[in-house]
Structure formats: C-alpha cells, structure tokens
C-alpha cells in the first residue's frame, strides 16, 4: 500500500510542477510586444494544464495526508507537514488568482497592471511549490 500511495503522491506532484512550468512558458509566449500566441490559442493550450494543476493539487493533498496517516513515522501534525499545508494553501490561492488575472478574454490579453499582478502571483505559487518540495525532501524537524 505504501508504494502505491507514494507513487500517486509523487505523480501528483509531477503533474503540478509540470503544469506550473507550462504556465511559465505561456507567460513568456504572451509577453506584451512579443506575443507569439493569440488569446484564444493560449487559452486552448492552458486548458489541459489547468486540469493537470487541479489533479496535482488534489492528489498531492489527498495522497500526502494519507501517507502521513498510514506511516507510523509521520503524523499530520508534524511541523514540516503543517508547514507544507500552509504553503499548499498559499500556493493554491495565489495560483487561482494568477489564473484569473492572466486569462485572456477572446483574443484580448489582460491589461499590463493585471498581467504584472498575475505574474507576481504565479511567482508566489511557484515559490510555494518549490518550498514544499524542499520540505518533502529534507523533512525539517522530523
């Protein structure tokens, strides 16, 4: 059972990180003045990545908590797990807001100020994912 839980947890993390990287590629491909995609084509490309983010977010949470409950060595109230959950909430919230700010309407891209805020929030979501990865590898305090 442990192997399956770990596999599904790590697979979910790969989906999430891969989708975050893909969204960075979209951010770069839709820079003002250097736009390589139309709004509608970038929206079509973003749909599968948005699904991957949703599956990754849900999978990391569900299988991660299941692992913490399943294993005798870890508990959901361990500091590194609580810290990861706090970062998970921050990253999820920032990512959702980022997506709303960066989503084009038809072929019109967001205004420059909305884009700046969206990129900043996507940076926060990416940093949160990176910090969670660090906590999962080194498990500080465990």
C-alpha positions as CSV (number, residue, x, y, z in Angstrom):
1,X,0.0,0.0,0.0
2,X,2.8,2.4,0.9
3,X,4.4,2.1,-2.6
4,X,1.1,3.0,-4.3
5,X,0.5,5.9,-2.0
6,X,4.0,7.3,-2.5
7,X,3.8,6.7,-6.3
8,X,0.4,8.6,-6.6
9,X,1.7,11.4,-4.3
10,X,4.8,11.9,-6.4
11,X,2.9,11.6,-9.7
12,X,0.5,14.3,-8.5
13,X,3.5,16.5,-7.6
14,X,5.0,16.0,-11.1
15,X,1.6,16.9,-12.7
16,X,1.5,20.1,-10.6
17,X,5.1,21.2,-11.2
18,X,4.9,20.3,-14.8
19,X,1.8,22.4,-15.3
20,X,3.4,25.3,-13.4
21,X,6.3,25.2,-15.7
22,X,4.0,25.1,-18.7
23,X,2.2,28.2,-17.4
24,X,5.6,29.9,-17.2
25,X,6.1,29.1,-20.9
26,X,2.7,30.6,-21.6
27,X,3.6,33.7,-19.6
28,X,6.7,34.1,-21.7
29,X,4.9,33.4,-25.0
30,X,2.3,36.1,-24.3
31,X,4.6,38.9,-23.3
32,X,3.4,42.3,-24.5
33,X,5.1,43.3,-27.7
34,X,6.4,39.8,-28.2
35,X,3.2,37.9,-28.3
36,X,3.7,34.6,-30.1
37,X,0.1,33.3,-29.5
38,X,-3.3,34.8,-29.8
39,X,-5.5,35.0,-26.7
40,X,-7.8,32.2,-27.8
41,X,-4.9,29.9,-28.7
42,X,-3.2,30.4,-25.4
43,X,-6.5,29.7,-23.6
44,X,-6.9,26.5,-25.6
45,X,-3.3,25.5,-24.6
46,X,-3.9,26.3,-21.0
47,X,-7.0,24.1,-20.5
48,X,-5.1,20.8,-20.2
49,X,-2.5,22.4,-17.9
50,X,-5.3,23.8,-15.7
51,X,-6.7,20.2,-15.4
52,X,-3.2,19.0,-14.5
53,X,-2.9,21.6,-11.8
54,X,-6.3,20.7,-10.3
55,X,-5.4,17.0,-10.3
56,X,-1.9,17.7,-9.0
57,X,-3.3,19.9,-6.2
58,X,-5.9,17.4,-5.1
59,X,-3.6,14.4,-5.5
60,X,-0.7,15.9,-3.5
61,X,-3.0,16.8,-0.7
62,X,-5.0,13.6,-0.5
63,X,-2.2,11.1,-1.0
64,X,0.2,13.2,1.1
65,X,-2.1,13.2,4.1
66,X,-3.0,9.5,3.5
67,X,0.8,8.8,3.7
68,X,1.2,10.8,6.9
69,X,-1.7,8.8,8.5
70,X,-0.6,5.4,7.0
71,X,3.0,5.6,8.2
72,X,3.9,5.3,11.9
73,X,6.9,7.6,11.5
74,X,5.0,10.7,10.4
75,X,1.8,12.4,11.6
76,X,-0.3,15.1,10.0
77,X,0.6,17.4,12.9
78,X,4.3,17.2,12.3
79,X,5.8,20.7,11.8
80,X,7.1,20.0,8.3
81,X,3.7,18.7,7.2
82,X,1.8,21.6,8.7
83,X,4.3,24.0,7.0
84,X,3.8,22.2,3.7
85,X,0.0,22.5,4.1
86,X,0.3,26.2,4.8
87,X,2.4,26.7,1.7
88,X,-0.1,24.5,-0.2
89,X,-2.9,26.9,0.8
90,X,-0.8,29.9,-0.1
91,X,0.3,28.4,-3.4
92,X,-3.2,27.3,-4.4
93,X,-4.7,30.7,-3.6
94,X,-2.0,32.6,-5.4
95,X,-2.3,30.3,-8.4
96,X,-6.1,30.6,-8.7
97,X,-5.8,34.4,-8.5
98,X,-3.0,34.4,-11.0
99,X,-5.0,32.3,-13.5
100,X,-7.9,34.8,-13.3
101,X,-5.7,37.8,-13.9
102,X,-3.8,36.2,-16.8
103,X,-6.7,34.6,-18.6
104,X,-7.4,36.4,-21.9
105,X,-10.9,37.3,-23.0
106,X,-11.2,36.3,-26.6
107,X,-8.1,37.5,-28.3
108,X,-7.6,40.4,-25.9
109,X,-4.8,39.9,-23.3
110,X,-5.1,41.3,-19.8
111,X,-4.1,44.9,-19.1
112,X,-0.4,45.5,-18.2
113,X,-1.2,46.0,-14.5
114,X,-3.3,42.9,-14.3
115,X,-0.6,41.0,-16.1
116,X,2.1,42.2,-13.6
117,X,-0.1,41.2,-10.7
118,X,-0.8,37.8,-12.3
119,X,2.9,37.1,-12.9
120,X,3.7,38.1,-9.4
121,X,1.1,35.7,-8.0
122,X,2.3,32.9,-10.3
123,X,5.8,33.5,-8.9
124,X,4.4,33.1,-5.4
125,X,2.6,29.9,-6.4
126,X,5.8,28.6,-8.0
127,X,7.9,29.5,-5.0
128,X,5.4,27.8,-2.6
129,X,5.6,24.6,-4.7
130,X,9.5,24.8,-4.6
131,X,9.5,25.3,-0.8
132,X,7.1,22.4,-0.4
133,X,9.4,20.2,-2.5
134,X,12.3,21.2,-0.2
135,X,10.2,20.3,2.9
136,X,9.2,17.0,1.4
137,X,12.8,16.0,0.6
138,X,14.5,17.1,3.8
139,X,11.6,16.9,6.3
140,X,12.9,19.6,8.7
141,X,12.3,18.6,12.3
142,X,11.3,15.0,11.5
